Amino acid sequence: MPIVTIQQGPRDIELKRDLVARVTDAFVDSLQIPAEAVQVWIHEVPADSWGVAGKLTADK
């Protein structure tokens, strides 16, 4: 059973629904497994708790 963890900043629920569906489809297609075997975990990190290039993403 694949478990996919995605770390990202907060996104709209519709975008997350689409992301989960597409990731699941990719595993179903490539591994020939049922969709029920794929778990996708989204870990959202607030912009004030994530940095890129030495700066918080909240400061961009």
Backbone as CSV, one residue per row, in Angstrom:
resi,resn,N_x,N_y,N_z,CA_x,CA_y,CA_z,C_x,C_y,C_z
1,MET,0.836,-1.172,0.000,0.000,0.000,0.000,0.884,1.239,0.000
2,PRO,0.926,1.990,-1.100,1.709,3.215,-1.130,1.077,4.300,-0.257
3,ILE,1.930,5.008,0.444,1.518,6.184,1.200,2.346,7.346,0.675
4,VAL,1.679,8.340,0.143,2.341,9.508,-0.435,2.147,10.673,0.517
5,THR,3.229,11.319,0.915,3.144,12.483,1.781,3.543,13.717,0.974
6,ILE,2.688,14.706,0.983,2.940,15.948,0.263,3.022,17.069,1.292
7,GLN,4.138,17.758,1.296,4.312,18.908,2.183,4.202,20.161,1.329
8,GLN,3.323,21.063,1.761,3.096,22.273,0.976,2.490,23.346,1.861
9,GLY,2.421,24.542,1.307,1.696,25.608,1.970,0.203,25.374,1.816
10,PRO,-0.600,26.080,2.581,-2.052,25.906,2.505,-2.595,26.158,1.096
11,ARG,-3.515,25.314,0.694,-4.170,25.433,-0.612,-5.673,25.284,-0.435
12,ASP,-6.414,25.732,-1.418,-7.858,25.599,-1.472,-8.246,24.112,-1.514
13,ILE,-9.367,23.761,-0.906,-9.781,22.355,-0.846,-10.003,21.758,-2.234
14,GLU,-10.479,22.554,-3.192,-10.674,22.029,-4.552,-9.337,21.635,-5.186
15,LEU,-8.308,22.437,-4.959,-6.977,22.088,-5.477,-6.463,20.813,-4.837
16,LYS,-6.729,20.652,-3.536,-6.275,19.438,-2.847,-7.037,18.209,-3.338
17,ARG,-8.323,18.359,-3.610,-9.093,17.232,-4.163,-8.499,16.780,-5.488
18,ASP,-8.195,17.753,-6.354,-7.617,17.440,-7.657,-6.240,16.798,-7.508
19,LEU,-5.430,17.322,-6.609,-4.098,16.773,-6.371,-4.176,15.319,-5.923
20,VAL,-5.050,15.041,-4.948,-5.193,13.677,-4.441,-5.652,12.731,-5.552
21,ALA,-6.593,13.164,-6.365,-7.076,12.326,-7.462,-5.973,12.036,-8.470
22,ARG,-5.201,13.065,-8.827,-4.138,12.877,-9.826,-3.000,12.000,-9.307
23,VAL,-2.613,12.207,-8.057,-1.554,11.373,-7.463,-2.022,9.917,-7.392
24,THR,-3.249,9.727,-6.965,-3.799,8.369,-6.898,-3.805,7.727,-8.278
25,ASP,-4.288,8.448,-9.282,-4.311,7.913,-10.649,-2.923,7.527,-11.134
26,ALA,-1.919,8.326,-10.799,-0.544,8.021,-11.225,-0.072,6.689,-10.645
27,PHE,-0.383,6.441,-9.381,0.021,5.179,-8.763,-0.780,4.008,-9.324
28,VAL,-2.064,4.214,-9.548,-2.902,3.160,-10.131,-2.375,2.775,-11.505
29,ASP,-2.064,3.781,-12.319,-1.570,3.524,-13.681,-0.193,2.880,-13.696
30,SER,0.710,3.376,-12.869,2.092,2.892,-12.939,2.310,1.570,-12.203
31,LEU,1.587,1.348,-11.111,1.792,0.124,-10.334,0.710,-0.924,-10.536
32,GLN,-0.314,-0.565,-11.306,-1.430,-1.482,-11.566,-2.045,-1.991,-10.264
33,ILE,-2.387,-1.055,-9.392,-3.005,-1.378,-8.106,-4.355,-0.669,-8.025
34,PRO,-5.238,-1.141,-7.153,-6.519,-0.444,-7.013,-6.354,0.892,-6.295
35,ALA,-7.211,1.837,-6.621,-7.154,3.159,-5.997,-7.276,3.062,-4.479
36,GLU,-8.009,2.085,-4.003,-8.197,1.918,-2.559,-6.894,1.590,-1.829
37,ALA,-5.877,1.198,-2.569,-4.592,0.858,-1.952,-3.689,2.073,-1.774
38,VAL,-4.077,3.212,-2.341,-3.227,4.405,-2.320,-3.738,5.390,-1.265
39,GLN,-2.825,5.821,-0.401,-3.143,6.847,0.584,-2.308,8.085,0.281
40,VAL,-2.943,9.242,0.342,-2.240,10.507,0.122,-2.449,11.374,1.354
41,TRP,-1.348,11.759,1.962,-1.391,12.613,3.145,-0.867,13.979,2.752
42,ILE,-1.635,15.013,3.047,-1.208,16.381,2.774,-0.883,17.054,4.096
43,HIS,0.354,17.452,4.214,0.813,18.157,5.410,1.005,19.614,5.025
44,GLU,0.120,20.476,5.488,0.198,21.889,5.149,0.973,22.655,6.221
45,VAL,1.909,23.439,5.738,2.758,24.226,6.624,2.435,25.704,6.395
46,PRO,2.128,26.445,7.448,1.833,27.868,7.281,3.033,28.630,6.707
47,ALA,2.737,29.706,5.989,3.791,30.507,5.350,4.792,31.067,6.353
48,ASP,4.375,31.249,7.604,5.321,31.767,8.595,6.147,30.669,9.252
49,SER,5.990,29.439,8.767,6.768,28.314,9.286,7.552,27.615,8.184
50,TRP,7.776,28.298,7.065,8.439,27.699,5.916,9.369,28.740,5.323
51,GLY,10.597,28.356,5.041,11.547,29.291,4.464,12.115,28.815,3.151
52,VAL,12.424,29.767,2.276,13.065,29.499,0.993,14.117,30.576,0.774
53,ALA,15.307,30.155,0.412,16.397,31.087,0.097,16.674,32.051,1.255
54,GLY,16.575,31.539,2.468,16.910,32.337,3.635,15.811,33.269,4.127
55,LYS,14.613,33.171,3.558,13.517,34.053,3.966,12.243,33.247,4.157
56,LEU,11.426,33.688,5.110,10.126,33.063,5.294,9.261,33.320,4.058
57,THR,8.490,32.322,3.660,7.618,32.536,2.521,6.547,33.571,2.835
58,ALA,6.233,33.777,4.113,5.277,34.816,4.507,5.801,36.214,4.182
59,ASP,7.117,36.368,4.064,7.721,37.672,3.808,7.867,37.985,2.319
60,LYS,7.469,37.092,1.483,7.612,37.327,0.024,6.447,38.096,-0.518
